[in-house]
């Protein structure tokens, strides 16, 4: 009974992070008077009645939180990662948290190391798999990119601990429009806000905010007040794109046209059931493969699975579905690969 109550609460937390579309802006299509909107696919997020329907359908279903998951942990070398400034590497820590070492920069995506993706200590989605690399074992982080403000992507404790560990304002936090105020409230001041398609240069590394299809909400009364985005990193000899959370959208081809082809794409594969509820905001493995192709990516790494139960499918289902869809598309395991929590992979050395 306790587990069922916790699971229902987890879905309420997820619902807090949902919003309905608004009218288009007179200037930029995704800007409106009180925030932001999506611009493709006749975007429509579920409302409260849909939430009730979803919960009603769950009665009698197996709760994914009740399943015992024993994901094998990956392997990495924290000392190598701390010293490395020459090789391009990717380490999957869990959920949408990856350590990227690109062009001599250490970049962290949507860091969450906490036990729950929730504003509360003891309720909300709990972590089923520990971080594949402990926060204290990270190398010094040059850049953190945040895709949006949902609790499994914007975690207060992790960001404050990271800031404290790395000595104040040495780390640059790249965020979508509207999130600077939240960071000011946490006394994190080295923050750069970016709209879709805006670029920032760090030596010879370029970081770009790119459009994806999602939403933002941090509380009951902050629907789409802040923007959501993916991030592109362009360095000499290596191009990377991180999608954060997204539904399937023409944005992927637009990103590829402007900044592709990509050496590596980080693509979500989980949190997709029931499809009628999730399809506008979370891609499923079939769509993840389509995204890989649309992005013109040489290789992609799967993320956003196996860490927190947010939706109906078991945590171990997404990689199995991805393998099926990869085979249907004629892709090799190397072209769209799955890492264990904590696995590191050296991608290539940058061109001299």
VODRENBA-78488 format. One record per residue (C-alpha): chain; x, y, z. Coordinates in pm, whole numbers, plus 32768, in hexadecimal, padded with zeros to 4 digits. Layout:
REM VODRENBA-78488
("A"; (X; Y; Z));
...
//
This chain:
REM VODRENBA-78488
("A"; (8000; 8000; 8000));
("A"; (811B; 80EE; 8059));
("A"; (81C2; 80A8; 7F0B));
("A"; (807F; 80ED; 7E4D));
("A"; (804F; 8237; 7F04));
("A"; (81B6; 8296; 7EB7));
("A"; (8187; 823C; 7D48));
("A"; (804A; 830E; 7D2F));
("A"; (8100; 8430; 7DD4));
("A"; (821B; 8407; 7CDA));
("A"; (8127; 8433; 7BBD));
("A"; (8096; 8569; 7C64));
("A"; (81F7; 85FA; 7C6F));
("A"; (8212; 85AB; 7AFD));
("A"; (80C1; 8654; 7ABF));
("A"; (813B; 878C; 7B75));
("A"; (823C; 879A; 7A60));
("A"; (8134; 87A9; 794A));
("A"; (808C; 88C9; 7899));
("A"; (7F97; 891E; 7784));
("A"; (7FF6; 89D9; 7645));
("A"; (7FBA; 8B4C; 7620));
("A"; (7F86; 8C36; 74F4));
("A"; (80AD; 8C82; 7414));
("A"; (8179; 8DBC; 744A));
("A"; (8176; 8EDE; 7356));
("A"; (82F2; 8EDA; 7341));
("A"; (839C; 8D8D; 7388));
("A"; (82A6; 8C72; 7362));
("A"; (830E; 8BCB; 74A7));
("A"; (82F0; 8D10; 7572));
("A"; (81A4; 8D7A; 760A));
("A"; (8145; 8E89; 7700));
("A"; (8165; 8DAE; 7834));
("A"; (8270; 8CB8; 77C7));
("A"; (82B0; 8BC1; 76B1));
("A"; (8204; 8AC2; 75D1));
("A"; (8259; 89A8; 74E3));
("A"; (8230; 89E7; 7370));
("A"; (8210; 8892; 72C6));
("A"; (811C; 876D; 72B7));
("A"; (7FE4; 8828; 7330));
("A"; (8080; 8802; 7487));
("A"; (7F8D; 87B3; 75A0));
("A"; (7FEB; 8738; 76F9));
("A"; (7EF6; 8668; 77C6));
("A"; (7E17; 871B; 78BF));
("A"; (7D98; 86BD; 7A17));
("A"; (7C85; 85D9; 798E));
("A"; (7D8E; 851C; 78C8));
("A"; (7E57; 84F5; 7A09));
("A"; (7D27; 845E; 7AB5));
("A"; (7CF4; 8372; 798E));
("A"; (7E5F; 8304; 799D));
("A"; (7E4A; 82B8; 7B10));
("A"; (7D02; 81FC; 7AE0));
("A"; (7DA1; 8125; 79D3));
("A"; (7EBD; 80D0; 7AC2));
("A"; (7DD8; 8027; 7BBC));
("A"; (7E34; 7EB7; 7BBE));
("A"; (7F6E; 7EEA; 7AEC));
("A"; (80C2; 7E82; 7B6B));
("A"; (8177; 7FA6; 7C0A));
("A"; (82D3; 7FCF; 7B6D));
("A"; (834E; 8040; 7CC4));
("A"; (82FE; 7EE4; 7D4A));
("A"; (83EB; 7E3A; 7C58));
("A"; (854A; 7DF0; 7CD6));
("A"; (8647; 7E82; 7BE5));
("A"; (87B1; 7E14; 7BFB));
("A"; (885B; 7ED0; 7AE5));
("A"; (89CD; 7E7B; 7AD3));
("A"; (8AA4; 7FAD; 7B0D));
("A"; (8B99; 8024; 7A08));
("A"; (8D0A; 8067; 7A1D));
("A"; (8DC7; 81AE; 7A1A));
("A"; (8F0F; 823A; 7A91));
("A"; (8ED7; 8378; 7B5E));
("A"; (904B; 83C7; 7B62));
("A"; (9060; 83B4; 79E7));
("A"; (8F27; 848E; 79C8));
("A"; (8FB9; 8590; 7AB7));
("A"; (90FD; 85A6; 79F0));
("A"; (9072; 8587; 7890));
("A"; (906E; 86BF; 77B8));
("A"; (90C3; 8627; 7666));
("A"; (8FD8; 8504; 7620));
("A"; (8E65; 8527; 75D6));
("A"; (8DA4; 844C; 76CA));
("A"; (8C3F; 840C; 773A));
("A"; (8BDD; 837E; 788D));
("A"; (8A72; 8330; 78DB));
("A"; (8A2E; 8378; 7A4B));
("A"; (88B6; 8339; 7A42));
("A"; (876E; 83CF; 79C5));
("A"; (87D6; 84F3; 78E1));
("A"; (891D; 8530; 799E));
("A"; (8A4E; 84FE; 78C6));
("A"; (8BB4; 856E; 78EB));
("A"; (8C3B; 85E0; 779A));
("A"; (8DA9; 862B; 7767));
("A"; (8DB3; 86E5; 761D));
("A"; (8EB8; 87D1; 7592));
("A"; (8F6D; 87DD; 76DF));
("A"; (8E31; 8843; 779C));
("A"; (8D80; 877C; 78AB));
("A"; (8C0A; 879F; 7870));
("A"; (8AF4; 8715; 794D));
("A"; (898E; 86F0; 78D3));
("A"; (8858; 870D; 79B4));
("A"; (890D; 869A; 7AF0));
("A"; (8840; 85D9; 7BEF));
("A"; (88F1; 850F; 7CFE));
("A"; (87D6; 851B; 7E00));
("A"; (870A; 83F6; 7E7C));
("A"; (85C1; 848C; 7E02));
("A"; (8555; 855F; 7CDA));
("A"; (846E; 862D; 7DB2));
("A"; (8455; 876E; 7E7C));
("A"; (8425; 8692; 7FB2));
("A"; (8516; 85BC; 8079));
("A"; (8448; 8480; 80AA));
("A"; (8341; 847B; 7F96));
("A"; (834F; 848E; 7E1E));
("A"; (8405; 83BD; 7D16));
("A"; (851F; 82FE; 7DBC));
("A"; (866B; 829A; 7D25));
("A"; (867D; 8127; 7CCF));
("A"; (87E6; 812C; 7C55));
("A"; (88F9; 81ED; 7D02));
("A"; (89C1; 82EF; 7C3C));
("A"; (8AC0; 8245; 7B60));
("A"; (8BC4; 8347; 7BC9));
("A"; (8BB4; 83F3; 7D1A));
("A"; (8BA3; 856D; 7D1D));
("A"; (8CE4; 8581; 7DE6));
("A"; (8D97; 84AD; 7CDD));
("A"; (8D44; 8598; 7BBE));
("A"; (8E5E; 865B; 7B1D));
("A"; (8E4C; 87D6; 7B40));
("A"; (8D19; 883A; 7A77));
("A"; (8D3F; 8959; 7982));
("A"; (8BD9; 8967; 78FF));
("A"; (8A8B; 88E4; 797A));
("A"; (896B; 88E2; 7880));
("A"; (8802; 88D3; 78FB));
("A"; (86EC; 886C; 780C));
("A"; (85BD; 88D3; 78DD));
("A"; (8540; 88F9; 7A41));
("A"; (849C; 87A9; 7A90));
("A"; (8517; 8705; 7BCE));
("A"; (85CB; 85E5; 7B23));
("A"; (8693; 86E1; 7A54));
("A"; (86BC; 880F; 7B39));
("A"; (8720; 8791; 7C92));
("A"; (8766; 8898; 7D9A));
("A"; (8841; 87C5; 7E7D));
("A"; (891D; 8747; 7D63));
("A"; (8958; 88A1; 7CD2));
("A"; (89A6; 8941; 7E22));
("A"; (8A91; 8824; 7E7E));
("A"; (8B3D; 8843; 7D2E));
("A"; (8B68; 89BB; 7D57));
("A"; (8BF6; 898F; 7EB6));
("A"; (8CDE; 8876; 7E4B));
("A"; (8D70; 8930; 7D21));
("A"; (8DAA; 8A78; 7DD4));
("A"; (8C9E; 8B77; 7D99));
("A"; (8C7E; 8C03; 7C3B));
("A"; (8D7E; 8B3C; 7B77));
("A"; (8C6D; 8A6B; 7AD5));
("A"; (8B8F; 8B11; 79CD));
("A"; (8A20; 8AAC; 79D8));
("A"; (8972; 8ABB; 7885));
("A"; (87F7; 8ACE; 78A9));
("A"; (86C1; 8B12; 77D4));
("A"; (8615; 8C65; 77E2));
("A"; (856B; 8CB6; 792C));
("A"; (863D; 8BD8; 7A10));
("A"; (8739; 8CDD; 7A80));
("A"; (8651; 8D4F; 7B99));
("A"; (8644; 8BED; 7C27));
("A"; (87C0; 8BDE; 7C27));
("A"; (87D9; 8D35; 7CCA));
("A"; (86FF; 8CB0; 7DE4));
("A"; (87FB; 8B97; 7E1E));
("A"; (8922; 8C8B; 7E17));
("A"; (89AD; 8BF5; 7CD8));
("A"; (8A14; 8D27; 7C14));
("A"; (8AEB; 8CB4; 7AEE));
("A"; (89B9; 8C75; 7A15));
("A"; (8980; 8CAE; 78A2));
("A"; (8818; 8CA9; 7822));
("A"; (87DF; 8C51; 76B7));
("A"; (86B5; 8C4E; 75CC));
("A"; (8695; 8B48; 74B9));
("A"; (87B0; 8B61; 73BA));
("A"; (8883; 8C4F; 748C));
("A"; (89F7; 8BFE; 749C));
("A"; (8B07; 8C2D; 75A2));
("A"; (8C7E; 8C0D; 7564));
("A"; (8D70; 8B79; 7662));
("A"; (8ECB; 8B8A; 75C8));
("A"; (8EA3; 8AAB; 7495));
("A"; (8D6B; 89F8; 7519));
("A"; (8C13; 8A76; 74B4));
("A"; (8ADB; 8A25; 7583));
("A"; (8987; 8A5A; 74E1));
("A"; (8825; 8A4A; 756F));
("A"; (874A; 898D; 7478));
("A"; (85CF; 8953; 746C));
("A"; (8526; 8815; 74E3));
("A"; (83BA; 87C6; 752B));
("A"; (8370; 87BE; 769F));
("A"; (82ED; 88A2; 77B5));
("A"; (8352; 893C; 7901));
("A"; (82B5; 894D; 7A57));
("A"; (8354; 8960; 7BAE));
("A"; (8219; 899F; 7C7C));
("A"; (80A1; 899F; 7C50));
("A"; (80A0; 8B08; 7BD3));
("A"; (81D0; 8B1B; 7AEF));
("A"; (8154; 8A76; 79B1));
("A"; (824D; 8AB3; 7896));
("A"; (82DC; 8BE8; 7942));
("A"; (8438; 8B77; 78DB));
("A"; (84B7; 8AE6; 7794));
("A"; (852F; 8982; 774B));
("A"; (8640; 8922; 7655));
("A"; (874A; 8831; 75E3));
("A"; (88B9; 888B; 75C3));
("A"; (89B9; 886D; 74AD));
("A"; (8B2F; 8873; 74F3));
("A"; (8C18; 88B6; 73CE));
("A"; (8D8E; 888A; 73FF));
("A"; (8EB0; 8850; 7312));
("A"; (8E78; 86F7; 7281));
("A"; (8D45; 8696; 7351));
("A"; (8BD4; 86F8; 7352));
("A"; (8AE0; 8690; 7462));
("A"; (896A; 86C2; 7499));
("A"; (88A9; 8688; 75DE));
("A"; (872D; 8676; 75BE));
("A"; (86C7; 8684; 772E));
("A"; (8553; 8627; 7730));
("A"; (8491; 863A; 75EB));
("A"; (8372; 85BD; 751C));
("A"; (83AC; 855E; 73B1));
("A"; (83C3; 869B; 72E3));
("A"; (8447; 8737; 719F));
("A"; (853D; 87F4; 727D));
("A"; (862F; 86CF; 725C));
("A"; (865B; 8704; 70E6));
("A"; (8679; 887C; 711D));
("A"; (8791; 8844; 721A));
("A"; (8845; 875B; 7128));
("A"; (882A; 8858; 700E));
("A"; (88CB; 8968; 70E1));
("A"; (89D0; 88A8; 71A8));
("A"; (89E8; 8741; 712C));
("A"; (8A62; 8645; 70E3));
("A"; (8A9F; 85E2; 724B));
("A"; (8BAE; 84FD; 72CD));
("A"; (8AD2; 84AC; 73FB));
("A"; (8968; 84E8; 745D));
("A"; (88DA; 84AC; 75BB));
("A"; (8774; 8439; 7583));
("A"; (866C; 83DE; 768B));
("A"; (85CB; 8287; 7669));
("A"; (84ED; 8268; 77A1));
("A"; (83B8; 82F8; 7851));
("A"; (82CA; 82BF; 772D));
("A"; (8199; 81F9; 77A6));
("A"; (8072; 821D; 778B));
("A"; (80AD; 829D; 762E));
("A"; (7F6E; 836C; 7619));
("A"; (7FE2; 842F; 774C));
("A"; (8157; 844C; 7707));
("A"; (817B; 8461; 758D));
("A"; (8193; 85DB; 7572));
("A"; (82A8; 85FC; 7670));
("A"; (8370; 84B7; 7683));
("A"; (83EC; 83EB; 755C));
("A"; (83DB; 826F; 7567));
("A"; (84F2; 818A; 74E4));
("A"; (8460; 8181; 7384));
("A"; (8465; 82FD; 7379));
("A"; (85BE; 8303; 741B));
("A"; (8645; 8245; 72F0));
("A"; (8594; 8338; 7206));
("A"; (8630; 8458; 72C9));
("A"; (878A; 83BD; 729A));
("A"; (874F; 83B3; 7124));
("A"; (86B5; 8510; 7113));
("A"; (87DB; 85A4; 71D2));
("A"; (88D1; 850C; 70DC));
("A"; (8995; 847B; 7200));
("A"; (8AB7; 838F; 71C8));
("A"; (8A79; 82FC; 7320));
("A"; (8977; 832B; 7431));
("A"; (8974; 82D3; 75A2));
("A"; (8831; 8273; 7655));
("A"; (87CE; 8333; 778D));
("A"; (869D; 8381; 7869));
("A"; (8655; 821A; 78D0));
("A"; (86A0; 812E; 79EF));
("A"; (86B7; 8234; 7B01));
("A"; (8562; 82BC; 7B6F));
("A"; (8407; 8228; 7B39));
("A"; (833C; 8341; 7A9D));
("A"; (8249; 8289; 79BB));
("A"; (81A7; 8135; 797F));
("A"; (82B9; 8069; 78D9));
("A"; (83B2; 7FA2; 79AD));
("A"; (8509; 8042; 79CA));
("A"; (85B1; 7F24; 790F));
("A"; (84C8; 7F2F; 77E0));
("A"; (8554; 805A; 771B));
("A"; (86A7; 7FBD; 76C1));
("A"; (85FA; 7E7E; 764E));
("A"; (850E; 7F45; 7572));
("A"; (862F; 8015; 74F0));
("A"; (86E7; 7EDB; 7480));
("A"; (85B1; 7E6A; 73C0));
("A"; (8584; 7FBA; 7316));
("A"; (86F7; 7FD8; 72CA));
("A"; (86F2; 7E89; 7217));
("A"; (85BC; 7EEC; 7150));
("A"; (8671; 8026; 70DC));
("A"; (87AD; 7F66; 7082));
("A"; (8881; 801A; 7183));
("A"; (89A2; 7F73; 7235));
("A"; (89D3; 7F69; 73AC));
("A"; (8AF7; 8058; 737E));
("A"; (8A20; 8157; 72C7));
("A"; (891E; 8174; 73E1));
("A"; (89BB; 80E7; 7519));
("A"; (8941; 80A6; 767A));
("A"; (8A25; 80E9; 77A1));
("A"; (8A06; 805F; 78FF));
("A"; (89EC; 8161; 7A15));
("A"; (8B52; 81D8; 7A3B));
("A"; (8BDF; 8159; 78F3));
("A"; (8CE0; 823A; 784C));
("A"; (8D34; 822F; 76DE));
("A"; (8E4F; 82E0; 762C));
("A"; (8DBB; 8362; 74E7));
("A"; (8EE2; 83F6; 7430));
("A"; (8FFE; 84E8; 7453));
("A"; (8FBC; 864A; 73D2));
("A"; (9066; 86B9; 7293));
("A"; (91A9; 8773; 72CD));
//
